[in-house]
Structures are given as structure tokens and as C-alpha cells.
Amino acid sequence: MTNTHEKYMKLALAEAKKANDQDEVPIGAVIVLDGKVIAKAHNKREQLKDATAHAEILAIRKACKKIDDFRLQNAVIYVTLEPCTMCMGAILNARIKTLVFGAAQDKQNILSSTEINERAELNHKCEIESGIMAEECARLVSNYFKSKRKKQPL
């Protein structure tokens, strides 16, 4: 399964690099259903002037449109960085079966993806696998923010 995960995480990383090239926080997402990619997206918050234009949200919207259903029950979503609280809520609402992410997020999350997923009152839970190509995923985000700090006046 790891080779499969790496294959799709490489596609998510390619999406994250597109975001980076567009001066967006470099996060990418890919949704796979029945072994086929049904949606790819990267962050577009700056470009769309939309706080909800995270890679995961955009990919979920595309996937739902593609299959004409909001239920992505047997889908796997690959994300380069652990989803924020908003995105994890969308993943659970879309009934996605499995979340695979690269780097863990230590900032911006009120609760980790796992903590949200474990809430007893939720009527859907997803499987979570983490650490797939974590170093590459983390490095991309880290380098992005380092370059931003260098450009800021003191």
C-alpha cells in the first residue's frame, strides 16, 4: 500500500508545487476513487480571495461534481499537510473513507485530524494514515514560509 500512497502523494506534491509557483501556501490534494484520480487541487486562497479555497475543499468540490454526489464514501484523499479543522470537517461530511497526509501540522489546528475524527458524536469516521513522504511535504511548506520571512522588512 505504501507504493500506492507514494504514487498519489507525488501527485499531491505536484499540486502543492503549483500553489507555490502561484505564491500560495503550497498544499496539494488528490482524491482517488476505485484506483482512479477523480480530483486534484491546490490552495487558491489568495488567487480567489476566498478563505475556504483550501486544496482539500477545492478537491472535494471537484470530486463531488464529477460523481454527481456529495458522498465520496469509498474515496481516499491524499493531502500534503494535515488538514485544518475546516478541511477535516469537510472530509468527514463528504464521507471520505480514508485520509492520507504527508506532514503533520503543529500550527493552525485547534484539534488534530485524529482528535476530530475520534469525536464520539460524529456519524462518520475515516481511516487516517500519516507520514507519507512527510519530509518532502514539510520541506515545501517550510521553505515557502522561510522565503516569505526573508522578503518582509525588519
Secondary structure, 3 states (H helix, E strand, C coil): CHHHHHHHHHHHHHHHHHHHHCCCCCCEEEEEECCEEEEEEECCHHHHCCCCCCHHHHHHHHHHHHHCCCCCCCCEEEEEECCCHHHHHHHHHCCCCEEEEEECCCCCCCCCHHHHHCCCCCCCCCEEEECCCHHHHHHHHHHHHHHHHHHCCC
